[in-house]
Amino acid sequence: MKVERQNAALPAAGETDDLAVPAAVARAMPAATAAALPGALGLAAACWVIAVRQMHGMDIETVTRLGSFGAFIAVWVVMMAAMMLPAAAPAVLRRAQAGGVRAVPLFAGFYLAVWALAGVAVYAVYRPHGTTAACVVTVAAGVYEFAPLKRLFRRSCREATGFGFQFGLCCAGSSAGLMAILAALGVMSVTWMAVIAVLVLAQKLLPAKAAVDVPLALAIAGLGVLIITAPSLVPGLSPPM
């Protein structure tokens, strides 16, 4: 009887490995999470350094010409990695917890691929323009902040846990108005790049609240009015002194 009880307490052949695998995965999860966040933020920081160096001395006015497609896309992807990866940190962590560290580069790659496609769209439609066009685009961006579609994309971006491409589409839809402002006011402006990056980060990490979102939308629309009434006060609309 003692032998039978001892045998009953031992796992059957093959069960030891089955029990060890989940335990090993559980131990690996904190390591995966700990590695994913510094990796994403470190890449974003490096891209900020590269972007600032690449964009130094470039024309930052609304009459900026984008140059060759290859050169623009190269700079654009670096810009998007710098601006968007910090805002994607929660999704990167979720992906690391679900699939481990190896899943993170693929997730980030597909995420940035969406922003690369956005750069293709910008290159296709962008033309050197004046204050009137910049005003129209900025006011429209302010109106978009009130749109139900914007709220839907924003909620989906905050909750998405799928592949990087799906997540990127949701986030691109959420930030479409803000990115339009960047294109309208200075697509190669480090100043506007930083401003838009802060707004994107805030909208991705902070809960949606009318007390914050409504004043922001009104401020964007007010910026559009300022572009027409006092363009010299808006960075990117007058030649640097």
Secondary structure, 3 states (H helix, E strand, C coil): CHHHHHHHHCCCCCHHHHHHHHHHHHHHHHHHHHHHHHHHHHHHHHHHHHHHHHHCCCCCCCCCCCCCHHHHHHHHHHHHHHHHCCCCHHHHHHHHHHHCCCHHHHHHHHHHHHHHHHHHHHHHHCCCCCHHHHHHHHHHHHHHCCCHHHHHHHHHHHHCCCCHHHHHHHHHHHCHHHHHHHHHHHCCCHHHHHHHHHHHHHHHHCCCCHHHHHHHHHHHHHHHHHHHHCHHHCCCCCCCC
